[in-house]
């Protein structure tokens, strides 16, 4: 598990969702700074998440997005030995506090104590439980109009290490499904970014292309996230098939 750092540059990341160890290895070899392992919008099991963590190695920050703000999911995912979690749909300070409590050992929280890969199956048990509350990266996802309204109280919750902006769900909650560049959606995103900077809390955001993230990275985004493994492969295969079909016609 990586120790928390002061991130002084954008940490470029991508999404792993397919479960294939070979894809995890490619992501690691490509030189990304962090990877979001997605259990919310995929069929990934805990077993496949743990295999991906083992394949990805120690040179990349590994954040697992849990399916929801659920104590059982949070403790089971943390026991895999990831560097941190990302919890979706955190819409108020109560939600944010629940994330912190479920992710932290007593007396700061109520995380259950067990022996798993995070503790190297017992060989570093004492070290892990002593340092985990400081070392784990706790991210929460701000992706709903309610979370924008409550952003000040959310940011006031101690123990949150980073906010992650979900532009697509945010646009949907505002009545502009998929219109992430709608002026109202961009205004909400800019407000979140401004509030994060004022609070001194790093933030991240998803972009489908590097070009779509240029402004955010220039504005100080710490955790830009670009691309989904399945979409990348699908797009490449689609383009290949179309080119081959075009050549065949000629």
SULWOPE-V490725 format. One record per backbone hydrogen bond with DSSP energy under -0.5 kcal/mol. CO is the residue of the C=O (numbers start at 1). NH is the residue of the N-H. E is the energy in kcal/mol with one decimal. If there is no record, write none. Layout:
co = [CO,CO]
nh = [NH,NH]
e = [E,E]
This chain:
co = [5,6,10,12,12,13,14,15,15,16,19,20,20,21,22,23,24,25,26,27,27,28,33,34,35,35,36,36,37,37,45,46,47,48,49,50,51,52,53,61,61,62,62,63,63,64,64,65,68,70,71,72,73,74,75,77,77,78,79,83,84,85,86,86,87,89,92,93,94,95,96,97,98,99,100,101,101,101,104,105,105,112,114,116,116,117,119,119,120,122,124,125,126,127,128,131,131,132,136,137,137,138,138,139,140,140,141,141,142,144,144,145,146,148,150,151,152,154,157,159,161,162,163,164,165,165,166,167,168,168,169,170,171,172,176,178,179,182,183,184,185,186,187,188,189,190,191,192,193,194,195,196,196,197,200,202,203,203,204,205,207,209,210,211,213,214,215,216,217,222,223,224,225,227,228,229,230,231,232,233,234,235,236,237,238,239,240,241,242,243,244,245,246]
nh = [7,8,12,33,34,226,36,17,229,38,21,23,24,25,26,27,28,29,30,31,32,31,61,14,37,63,16,38,39,65,49,50,51,52,53,54,55,56,57,35,63,83,84,37,65,66,86,39,70,74,75,76,77,78,79,80,82,81,118,137,64,139,66,88,141,91,96,97,98,99,100,101,102,103,104,104,110,111,111,108,109,114,116,119,121,120,122,124,123,125,128,129,130,131,132,134,135,136,138,85,139,161,162,87,142,164,90,143,166,147,148,149,150,151,154,155,156,157,160,161,202,140,204,142,167,206,170,171,172,178,173,174,176,175,179,180,182,186,187,188,189,190,191,192,193,194,195,196,197,198,199,200,201,200,202,163,222,223,165,225,227,213,213,214,217,218,219,221,220,11,205,13,207,15,232,233,234,235,236,237,238,239,240,241,242,243,244,245,246,247,248,249,250]
e = [-0.8,-0.7,-0.9,-2.0,-1.8,-2.4,-2.5,-0.5,-1.8,-2.5,-0.5,-0.8,-1.7,-2.3,-2.1,-2.3,-2.2,-2.7,-1.7,-0.6,-1.1,-1.0,-2.6,-0.9,-0.7,-2.6,-2.5,-0.7,-0.8,-2.8,-2.1,-2.5,-2.2,-2.2,-2.3,-2.0,-2.3,-2.8,-1.3,-2.6,-0.7,-2.1,-1.0,-3.0,-0.5,-0.8,-2.3,-2.2,-2.1,-2.6,-2.4,-2.1,-2.5,-2.5,-1.6,-1.7,-0.6,-1.5,-2.1,-2.2,-2.2,-2.8,-1.6,-0.5,-2.9,-0.9,-2.0,-2.6,-1.9,-1.8,-1.9,-2.7,-2.6,-1.4,-0.8,-0.6,-2.9,-0.5,-3.1,-1.1,-1.2,-0.6,-0.5,-1.2,-2.8,-2.4,-0.8,-2.2,-1.7,-1.2,-2.9,-2.4,-1.2,-1.7,-2.6,-1.2,-2.3,-2.4,-0.6,-1.7,-0.7,-2.2,-1.4,-1.9,-0.6,-2.9,-2.1,-0.7,-1.9,-0.5,-1.6,-1.9,-1.7,-1.2,-2.2,-2.5,-0.9,-1.5,-1.1,-0.6,-0.6,-1.9,-2.3,-2.6,-0.8,-1.1,-2.0,-2.3,-1.9,-0.6,-2.4,-1.2,-3.1,-1.4,-2.7,-1.6,-1.9,-2.9,-2.1,-1.9,-2.5,-2.8,-2.0,-2.1,-2.5,-2.4,-2.5,-2.5,-2.4,-2.2,-2.0,-0.9,-2.5,-0.6,-0.5,-2.2,-1.8,-1.9,-3.1,-2.3,-1.0,-0.6,-1.1,-1.1,-2.7,-2.1,-1.8,-2.3,-0.8,-3.6,-0.9,-1.6,-2.6,-2.0,-2.7,-2.4,-2.6,-2.7,-2.1,-2.6,-2.7,-2.5,-2.4,-2.8,-2.5,-2.3,-2.5,-2.7,-2.1,-2.1,-2.2,-1.6,-1.1]
